[in-house]
């Protein structure tokens, strides 16, 4: 029996509703594969911020440090500004634990219609590899003369050789294990310093991976090609901002952001990595029991793979594929009327 300690952060809104299904799936697949999970749940959330003035305690990272992985539900509430909730929980975890790779797999499943006529099942299967701790989302900058006509806001982009190189190496290695194709998102025709630097490092790291055919695309053209011909892409590597936008666009192309997973990885495993669905807290449907659990369940599968259990992870994604292809059990975001519990129960039957 292999044992793993998992930190659960359900968070806000439907995050508290999708973590229990993911846990049930983990326990079920764990029994089959000889994996045991010990969970510790943390109430870190916008509700805690309203109550105590902080998303998590000052020693939050120290409390998480000893876990094998973190499974997070969703963060966000109308009562707390988004930049406060994000910089109070997710970004400190990502940066404090050097989770510099954000992995966003995208698939068009049989039985789930894409809004694109050309995106047939099994033709779109790509991964966006997003740099996750620097780039356009740096903390450097500020605001001056607040409230006056000459008010100014400055936000600095930060691209380091070490930071770009390590995410590129991860992306090239992933491409080598998959289809041998990589696309780099850039904007070096308009962003005069950081993007040419990014391009230079892509060429430098690409030369070390002759087994991978790579190309670069300007972000505006790349966004158009995602819509016009998503099947042409396999691994796409991008800076923090570009990867954020592209991965949500790709999730919509796949048919629903409700099933989209993500992994914030510390590839060296020096610190725990974090896994979360990307659908957000969805306060408009919270508490109604109709949240789609598949994004959290697929994120749990990514966690299994990261922890060294690829067969167990494949069992979970195969069950998701079977649910969508062979049943009409759908939550309302997918055009059905099933509850969160009904979808979870059916998936467990298939598992």
C-alpha positions as CSV (number, residue, x, y, z in Angstrom):
1,X,0.0,0.0,0.0
2,X,1.3,3.4,-1.0
3,X,0.2,6.3,1.3
4,X,-0.1,9.9,0.4
5,X,-1.0,13.0,2.5
6,X,-3.3,15.3,0.7
7,X,-4.2,18.9,1.7
8,X,-7.7,19.8,0.8
9,X,-8.6,23.5,0.3
10,X,-12.3,23.5,-0.8
11,X,-12.4,27.3,-0.9
12,X,-15.5,29.2,-1.9
13,X,-18.8,28.6,-3.7
14,X,-19.0,25.4,-5.7
15,X,-15.4,24.6,-4.7
16,X,-16.9,23.1,-1.5
17,X,-19.2,21.0,-3.6
18,X,-16.7,19.5,-6.1
19,X,-14.0,18.5,-3.7
20,X,-16.0,15.7,-2.0
21,X,-16.7,14.0,-5.4
22,X,-13.0,14.2,-6.2
23,X,-12.2,12.6,-2.9
24,X,-14.7,9.8,-3.4
25,X,-13.1,9.0,-6.8
26,X,-9.6,9.1,-5.4
27,X,-10.6,6.7,-2.6
28,X,-12.3,4.3,-5.1
29,X,-9.4,4.2,-7.6
30,X,-7.0,4.0,-4.7
31,X,-8.5,0.8,-3.4
32,X,-8.1,-0.8,-6.8
33,X,-4.4,0.3,-7.1
34,X,-3.2,0.0,-3.6
35,X,-3.1,3.7,-2.8
36,X,-4.3,5.2,0.5
37,X,-5.0,8.9,1.0
38,X,-4.9,10.8,4.3
39,X,-6.7,14.1,4.0
40,X,-6.5,17.3,6.0
41,X,-9.0,20.0,5.1
42,X,-8.3,23.7,5.5
43,X,-11.0,26.4,5.6
44,X,-8.9,29.0,3.7
45,X,-11.3,31.1,1.7
46,X,-13.0,34.4,1.1
47,X,-15.3,33.6,3.9
48,X,-12.3,33.3,6.2
49,X,-11.0,36.6,4.8
50,X,-14.3,38.3,5.7
51,X,-14.2,36.7,9.2
52,X,-10.5,37.1,10.0
53,X,-9.0,39.5,7.5
54,X,-6.8,37.0,5.6
55,X,-7.4,34.2,3.1
56,X,-5.0,31.9,5.1
57,X,-3.0,32.3,8.3
58,X,0.5,33.7,8.2
59,X,2.0,30.3,8.6
60,X,-0.1,28.8,5.9
61,X,2.8,27.6,3.7
62,X,4.5,26.0,6.7
63,X,1.3,24.0,7.4
64,X,1.1,22.8,3.8
65,X,4.8,22.0,3.3
66,X,4.7,18.4,4.6
67,X,1.9,17.3,2.3
68,X,2.4,15.3,-0.9
69,X,-0.1,17.4,-2.9
70,X,-2.8,20.0,-2.6
71,X,-6.3,19.6,-4.0
72,X,-8.1,22.9,-4.3
73,X,-11.7,23.6,-5.2
74,X,-12.2,27.2,-6.2
75,X,-11.5,30.7,-4.8
76,X,-13.6,33.8,-5.2
77,X,-16.6,35.7,-3.7
78,X,-18.4,39.0,-4.5
79,X,-17.5,40.1,-1.0
80,X,-13.8,40.1,-1.6
81,X,-12.1,41.7,-4.6
82,X,-10.6,39.2,-7.0
83,X,-7.0,40.5,-6.7
84,X,-7.2,40.2,-2.9
85,X,-8.4,36.6,-3.0
86,X,-5.9,35.6,-5.6
87,X,-2.9,37.3,-4.1
88,X,-4.0,36.1,-0.6
89,X,-4.0,32.4,-1.3
90,X,-3.2,31.0,-4.8
91,X,-0.3,33.1,-5.8
92,X,1.6,32.8,-2.5
93,X,1.2,29.0,-2.7
94,X,2.4,28.9,-6.3
95,X,5.4,31.1,-5.7
96,X,6.3,29.9,-2.2
97,X,6.3,26.3,-3.5
98,X,8.0,27.1,-6.8
99,X,5.1,25.7,-8.8
100,X,6.4,27.3,-12.0
101,X,4.6,25.0,-14.4
102,X,0.9,25.3,-14.9
103,X,-0.4,22.4,-16.9
104,X,-3.7,22.6,-18.7
105,X,-4.7,19.5,-20.8
106,X,-7.6,20.0,-23.3
107,X,-9.6,17.3,-25.0
108,X,-12.7,17.1,-27.0
109,X,-14.5,14.1,-25.6
110,X,-17.0,12.0,-27.6
111,X,-20.4,12.9,-26.5
112,X,-19.5,16.5,-25.6
113,X,-20.1,18.9,-28.4
114,X,-17.5,21.6,-29.2
115,X,-18.9,24.9,-30.4
116,X,-16.6,24.5,-33.4
117,X,-17.8,22.3,-36.3
118,X,-14.2,21.3,-37.0
119,X,-13.4,20.1,-33.5
120,X,-14.4,16.4,-33.7
121,X,-13.9,14.0,-30.8
122,X,-10.4,12.7,-30.4
123,X,-9.0,15.2,-32.9
124,X,-8.3,17.8,-30.3
125,X,-6.0,16.6,-27.5
126,X,-3.5,19.3,-26.5
127,X,-1.7,20.6,-23.5
128,X,-1.0,24.3,-22.6
129,X,2.2,24.7,-20.6
130,X,2.0,28.0,-18.9
131,X,4.8,29.7,-17.0
132,X,3.2,30.2,-13.6
133,X,5.2,32.4,-11.2
134,X,6.7,35.4,-13.1
135,X,6.2,37.0,-16.5
136,X,3.4,39.5,-16.8
137,X,2.0,38.7,-13.3
138,X,4.9,40.1,-11.3
139,X,4.5,42.1,-8.1
140,X,6.8,44.9,-9.4
141,X,5.0,48.2,-10.0
142,X,2.6,50.4,-8.2
143,X,0.2,53.3,-8.4
144,X,0.9,57.0,-7.9
145,X,-1.3,60.1,-7.5
146,X,-4.4,58.0,-6.7
147,X,-7.7,59.9,-7.5
148,X,-6.0,62.8,-9.3
149,X,-6.1,63.4,-13.1
150,X,-2.5,62.5,-13.5
151,X,-2.9,59.1,-11.7
152,X,-0.6,56.4,-13.0
153,X,-0.4,52.7,-12.7
154,X,2.8,50.8,-13.5
155,X,3.0,47.0,-13.9
156,X,6.4,45.5,-14.8
157,X,6.8,42.2,-16.6
158,X,9.6,40.0,-15.3
159,X,11.2,37.4,-17.5
160,X,14.3,35.7,-16.1
161,X,16.6,33.3,-17.9
162,X,16.2,30.7,-15.1
163,X,12.4,31.1,-15.0
164,X,11.9,30.9,-18.8
165,X,14.4,28.1,-19.3
166,X,12.9,25.8,-16.7
167,X,9.4,26.0,-18.1
168,X,10.6,25.6,-21.7
169,X,12.6,22.5,-20.7
170,X,9.5,21.0,-19.1
171,X,7.4,21.8,-22.2
172,X,10.0,20.3,-24.6
173,X,10.3,17.2,-22.5
174,X,6.5,16.8,-22.5
175,X,6.4,17.3,-26.3
176,X,9.0,14.6,-26.7
177,X,6.8,12.1,-24.7
178,X,3.7,13.1,-26.7
179,X,3.5,13.9,-30.4
180,X,6.9,15.6,-30.8
181,X,5.4,19.0,-31.7
182,X,5.6,22.2,-29.8
183,X,4.3,25.7,-30.4
184,X,5.6,28.7,-28.6
185,X,3.3,31.7,-28.0
186,X,5.1,35.1,-28.5
187,X,4.5,38.7,-29.4
188,X,8.0,39.7,-30.3
189,X,6.9,42.0,-33.1
190,X,5.2,44.3,-30.6
191,X,6.7,43.6,-27.2
192,X,10.2,44.7,-27.8
193,X,12.3,43.3,-24.9
194,X,10.7,40.4,-23.1
195,X,9.3,38.5,-26.1
196,X,12.5,38.6,-28.2
197,X,14.2,37.3,-25.1
198,X,11.6,34.5,-24.8
199,X,12.1,33.6,-28.5
200,X,15.8,33.4,-28.1
201,X,15.5,31.0,-25.2
202,X,13.0,28.9,-27.1
203,X,15.5,28.5,-29.9
204,X,18.3,27.8,-27.5
205,X,16.3,25.0,-25.6
206,X,14.8,23.7,-28.9
207,X,18.3,23.0,-30.2
208,X,18.8,20.6,-27.3
209,X,15.6,18.7,-28.3
210,X,16.1,17.6,-31.9
211,X,13.3,15.0,-31.5
212,X,10.8,17.9,-31.2
213,X,9.6,19.9,-34.1
214,X,8.8,23.4,-32.9
215,X,7.4,26.7,-34.2
216,X,6.5,30.1,-32.8
217,X,3.3,31.9,-33.3
218,X,2.3,35.5,-32.4
219,X,-0.4,35.3,-29.7
220,X,-3.0,37.1,-31.8
221,X,-2.6,34.7,-34.7
222,X,-2.3,31.8,-32.4
223,X,-5.7,32.6,-30.8
224,X,-7.3,32.7,-34.2
225,X,-5.7,29.3,-35.1
226,X,-6.9,27.8,-31.9
227,X,-10.4,28.5,-33.1
228,X,-9.9,27.8,-36.8
229,X,-7.8,24.6,-36.4
230,X,-7.3,23.4,-32.8
231,X,-6.4,19.9,-33.9
232,X,-3.0,21.1,-35.3
233,X,-1.6,21.7,-31.8
234,X,-0.1,19.3,-29.3
235,X,2.0,21.1,-26.7
236,X,1.8,24.9,-26.5
237,X,4.1,26.8,-24.2
238,X,3.4,30.3,-23.2
239,X,4.2,33.1,-20.7
240,X,2.0,33.6,-17.6
241,X,-0.5,36.0,-19.3
242,X,-0.6,34.4,-22.7
243,X,-0.9,30.9,-21.2
244,X,-3.8,32.0,-19.0
245,X,-5.8,33.4,-21.8
246,X,-5.0,30.5,-24.3
247,X,-5.9,27.8,-21.8
248,X,-9.4,29.2,-21.1
249,X,-10.0,29.7,-24.8
250,X,-9.0,26.1,-25.4
251,X,-11.3,24.8,-22.6
252,X,-14.2,26.6,-24.2
253,X,-13.3,25.0,-27.6
254,X,-13.4,21.6,-25.8
255,X,-17.1,22.2,-24.9
256,X,-17.1,23.4,-21.3
257,X,-14.8,25.1,-18.9
258,X,-16.7,23.1,-16.3
259,X,-14.6,20.0,-17.0
260,X,-11.2,21.7,-17.4
261,X,-8.5,20.7,-15.0
262,X,-5.2,22.3,-14.1
263,X,-2.0,21.4,-12.2
264,X,0.5,23.9,-10.7
265,X,3.6,21.8,-10.6
266,X,6.9,21.9,-8.8
267,X,8.6,19.4,-11.1
268,X,11.5,18.8,-8.8
269,X,9.1,17.7,-6.1
270,X,10.9,19.8,-3.5
271,X,7.5,21.2,-2.5
272,X,3.9,20.0,-2.9
273,X,2.2,20.7,-6.2
274,X,-1.4,22.0,-6.4
275,X,-4.3,20.7,-8.5
276,X,-7.6,22.5,-9.1
277,X,-10.5,22.8,-11.6
278,X,-10.5,26.1,-13.5
279,X,-14.2,26.8,-13.4
280,X,-14.1,29.2,-10.5
281,X,-16.4,29.5,-7.5
282,X,-19.6,30.2,-9.6
283,X,-21.6,31.9,-6.8
284,X,-24.6,32.0,-9.0
285,X,-25.1,28.2,-8.7
286,X,-23.4,27.6,-5.4
287,X,-25.5,25.6,-2.9
288,X,-27.9,24.2,-5.5
289,X,-26.2,20.9,-5.9
290,X,-25.7,21.1,-9.7
291,X,-22.0,22.0,-9.9
292,X,-20.1,20.0,-12.5
293,X,-17.6,17.7,-10.5
294,X,-15.6,16.6,-13.6
295,X,-13.1,19.4,-13.5
296,X,-12.1,18.6,-9.9
297,X,-12.1,14.9,-10.7
298,X,-9.9,15.3,-13.8
299,X,-7.6,17.5,-11.6
300,X,-7.4,14.6,-9.1
301,X,-6.3,12.4,-12.0
302,X,-3.5,14.8,-12.8
303,X,-2.6,14.6,-9.2
304,X,-2.5,10.8,-9.3
305,X,-0.2,11.0,-12.4
306,X,2.1,13.5,-10.7
307,X,2.3,11.2,-7.6
308,X,3.5,8.3,-9.7
309,X,0.3,6.5,-10.4
310,X,-0.3,6.8,-14.2
311,X,-2.5,3.7,-14.4
312,X,-4.8,5.0,-11.7
313,X,-4.9,8.4,-13.4
314,X,-5.8,6.7,-16.7
315,X,-8.7,4.8,-15.0
316,X,-10.2,8.1,-13.9
317,X,-9.9,9.8,-17.3
318,X,-11.2,6.7,-19.0
319,X,-14.3,6.8,-16.7
320,X,-14.8,10.5,-17.5
321,X,-14.6,9.7,-21.3
322,X,-17.1,6.7,-20.8
323,X,-19.5,8.9,-18.8
324,X,-19.6,11.5,-21.6
325,X,-19.7,9.0,-24.5
326,X,-22.0,6.4,-23.2
327,X,-24.5,8.1,-20.9
328,X,-26.7,11.2,-20.9
329,X,-25.9,12.0,-17.3
330,X,-24.9,15.7,-17.4
331,X,-25.0,18.7,-15.1
332,X,-26.8,21.8,-16.4
333,X,-23.7,23.5,-17.7
334,X,-23.4,20.5,-20.2
335,X,-27.1,20.7,-21.2
336,X,-28.4,18.1,-18.7
337,X,-30.4,18.1,-15.5
338,X,-28.3,15.8,-13.3
339,X,-27.1,16.8,-9.9
340,X,-23.4,16.8,-8.7
341,X,-24.2,13.7,-6.7
342,X,-25.8,11.9,-9.7
343,X,-22.9,12.6,-12.0
344,X,-20.4,11.4,-9.3
345,X,-22.4,8.2,-8.6
346,X,-22.6,7.3,-12.3
347,X,-18.9,7.9,-12.8
348,X,-18.1,5.7,-9.8
349,X,-20.2,3.0,-11.4
350,X,-18.1,3.3,-14.6
351,X,-14.9,3.4,-12.6
